[in-house]
Amino acid sequence: MATEENGVVYGTEDLLTSLCNSVIRVLNVATNSKVNYSAMVQRITKIGLKPDIGCFVLFDGGFSGLVVLNFDGDTALEIYEKYMLNMGMPKSELATSFTSDEVANILGELMNQIVGDFTGKVRRELQTNITQNQPKMLVLTKQVMLSVDTPLDRPELRRVSFFTEKNNIFYLELAIDRTEFIKLHDFETHEVTDPDALLHMQQAADQSGAGTSAVAAGDDDDENSELLKSLGM
């Protein structure tokens, strides 16, 4: 029988590290810039949304919890601008205020990608499944405290500081039920393809498909001509 001493234990800090890595993985690719997080983590007693923009996502399944990202206005605008410029949008067409709906929508979409990346890793690496709700992004003038819908018997609360390329700061807060995963036996995990590599593969497939479609269209034209001739048309 496998024992805890012989197994690999995966706990709260490991889940937090995995979530932080999802944040920088998604933001680094989306904004084409460098985002880092502090090597120090805070134990906190409350979790909530803080000015200027707060976003939260609930997840449930193999374990339950709440993820919050809090941005000040300058940080929100920096991430939004770099994301839009990386997508090819001209700077003259970008929103100039963090209170713009467009800024909140982009940050909400990035939050969705971050938690999606995290849940995918949970499925591959911990052999369990969690589901998330749609991220909620709010522009705030004062702090709002949150509680998790799903009861947490032994809640663990953490806060991590993140730093953008311009040294603007935002914060991730996590509330999660205290849990440990103990590996009973070895298994293979399949890494997700790098997003850039996946994009290049898709573009190559599209180009190849276009060429194939052109040949197929030519064949279809020949077949149609033969059919029309056989019908005396």
Summary of the structure (lengths in Angstrom):
residues: 233
radius of gyration: 23.5
end to end distance: 79.0
largest distance: 84.1
contacts: 644
relative contact order: 0.20
helix: 42%
strand: 24%
